[in-house]
Amino acid sequence: MTTIHLQTLILAPVERCFDLSRSIDMHQSSMYQTNEKAIAGRQAGLIEQGESVTWQATHFFVRQNLTSIISEMERPDYFIDEMAEGAFKSLWHKHTFQTHTNSTLMLDEFICEVPY
């Protein structure tokens, strides 16, 4: 099992950061280099708790699909997405948002297992 922690300071209000992190449209726009697109489930707008999205992208010259579901959400503090189907044995991702003076600290925790 692998765990990755990331911290990103963003000069924007916490509510804006929270909503943009759930935006299907923003994600697709930011991932143009892998031609990542939503092909099933929620395909536009803001994903909500209980909803799923299936992403199709090309990584390392291999086209892959990954379906994730938003399993927990407390706006604007955090949300968790978990892989329902995809190349990993498991994938869990918590997005946490903390208000700081004139900014937001976004904390990402990824826990994943490869299938081998």
C-alpha positions as a Python dict, from the first residue, in 0.01 Angstrom:
ca = {
    (1, 'M'): (0, 0, 0),
    (2, 'T'): (126, 349, -89),
    (3, 'T'): (28, 677, 78),
    (4, 'I'): (92, 1018, -77),
    (5, 'H'): (36, 1350, 101),
    (6, 'L'): (22, 1681, -86),
    (7, 'Q'): (-24, 2036, 41),
    (8, 'T'): (-122, 2324, -187),
    (9, 'L'): (-171, 2685, -79),
    (10, 'I'): (-431, 2857, -300),
    (11, 'L'): (-502, 3231, -301),
    (12, 'A'): (-880, 3189, -308),
    (13, 'P'): (-1164, 3139, -59),
    (14, 'V'): (-1222, 2788, 77),
    (15, 'E'): (-1570, 2755, -80),
    (16, 'R'): (-1434, 2832, -428),
    (17, 'C'): (-1150, 2582, -387),
    (18, 'F'): (-1389, 2315, -260),
    (19, 'D'): (-1629, 2360, -552),
    (20, 'L'): (-1359, 2379, -821),
    (21, 'S'): (-1210, 2054, -684),
    (22, 'R'): (-1547, 1886, -746),
    (23, 'S'): (-1593, 2038, -1093),
    (24, 'I'): (-1597, 1780, -1371),
    (25, 'D'): (-1550, 2059, -1627),
    (26, 'M'): (-1245, 2203, -1447),
    (27, 'H'): (-1086, 1859, -1413),
    (28, 'Q'): (-1127, 1786, -1785),
    (29, 'S'): (-985, 2127, -1873),
    (30, 'S'): (-679, 2077, -1649),
    (31, 'M'): (-606, 1726, -1787),
    (32, 'Y'): (-599, 1810, -2158),
    (33, 'Q'): (-252, 1652, -2201),
    (34, 'T'): (-392, 1303, -2129),
    (35, 'N'): (-722, 1379, -2307),
    (36, 'E'): (-899, 1282, -1984),
    (37, 'K'): (-1275, 1297, -2014),
    (38, 'A'): (-1583, 1193, -1821),
    (39, 'I'): (-1760, 916, -2015),
    (40, 'A'): (-2021, 790, -1763),
    (41, 'G'): (-2193, 897, -1444),
    (42, 'R'): (-2166, 1269, -1370),
    (43, 'Q'): (-2017, 1423, -1685),
    (44, 'A'): (-2048, 1799, -1615),
    (45, 'G'): (-2095, 2037, -1326),
    (46, 'L'): (-2019, 1967, -959),
    (47, 'I'): (-2010, 1607, -842),
    (48, 'E'): (-2205, 1542, -519),
    (49, 'Q'): (-2193, 1282, -243),
    (50, 'G'): (-2313, 942, -368),
    (51, 'E'): (-2248, 1027, -733),
    (52, 'S'): (-1991, 855, -952),
    (53, 'V'): (-1788, 951, -1256),
    (54, 'T'): (-1600, 731, -1501),
    (55, 'W'): (-1286, 891, -1641),
    (56, 'Q'): (-1115, 778, -1959),
    (57, 'A'): (-753, 883, -2010),
    (58, 'T'): (-432, 772, -2174),
    (59, 'H'): (-140, 716, -1937),
    (60, 'F'): (190, 560, -2054),
    (61, 'F'): (34, 505, -2401),
    (62, 'V'): (-246, 290, -2253),
    (63, 'R'): (-610, 402, -2256),
    (64, 'Q'): (-765, 339, -1916),
    (65, 'N'): (-1101, 386, -1745),
    (66, 'L'): (-1141, 464, -1376),
    (67, 'T'): (-1474, 494, -1197),
    (68, 'S'): (-1482, 675, -864),
    (69, 'I'): (-1763, 756, -623),
    (70, 'I'): (-1788, 1040, -374),
    (71, 'S'): (-1832, 843, -52),
    (72, 'E'): (-1821, 1130, 201),
    (73, 'M'): (-1860, 1506, 183),
    (74, 'E'): (-1881, 1793, 429),
    (75, 'R'): (-1886, 2125, 241),
    (76, 'P'): (-1648, 2312, 247),
    (77, 'D'): (-1423, 2106, 476),
    (78, 'Y'): (-1354, 1782, 289),
    (79, 'F'): (-1470, 1513, 50),
    (80, 'I'): (-1353, 1159, -20),
    (81, 'D'): (-1354, 979, -352),
    (82, 'E'): (-1294, 606, -381),
    (83, 'M'): (-1228, 392, -686),
    (84, 'A'): (-1518, 162, -773),
    (85, 'E'): (-1353, 20, -1088),
    (86, 'G'): (-1013, 71, -1243),
    (87, 'A'): (-654, -39, -1276),
    (88, 'F'): (-567, -22, -904),
    (89, 'K'): (-652, -284, -645),
    (90, 'S'): (-784, 8, -438),
    (91, 'L'): (-766, 388, -447),
    (92, 'W'): (-886, 625, -173),
    (93, 'H'): (-845, 1004, -195),
    (94, 'K'): (-935, 1259, 74),
    (95, 'H'): (-941, 1629, -18),
    (96, 'T'): (-932, 1858, 290),
    (97, 'F'): (-965, 2238, 280),
    (98, 'Q'): (-849, 2472, 557),
    (99, 'T'): (-909, 2847, 566),
    (100, 'H'): (-600, 3063, 611),
    (101, 'T'): (-568, 3441, 593),
    (102, 'N'): (-667, 3533, 235),
    (103, 'S'): (-605, 3176, 117),
    (104, 'T'): (-695, 2808, 143),
    (105, 'L'): (-465, 2521, 231),
    (106, 'M'): (-571, 2213, 34),
    (107, 'L'): (-448, 1882, 173),
    (108, 'D'): (-465, 1569, -41),
    (109, 'E'): (-415, 1221, 97),
    (110, 'F'): (-401, 933, -152),
    (111, 'I'): (-390, 570, -43),
    (112, 'C'): (-361, 314, -319),
    (113, 'E'): (-276, -50, -379),
    (114, 'V'): (-147, -184, -708),
    (115, 'P'): (-307, -505, -833),
    (116, 'Y'): (12, -711, -829),
}
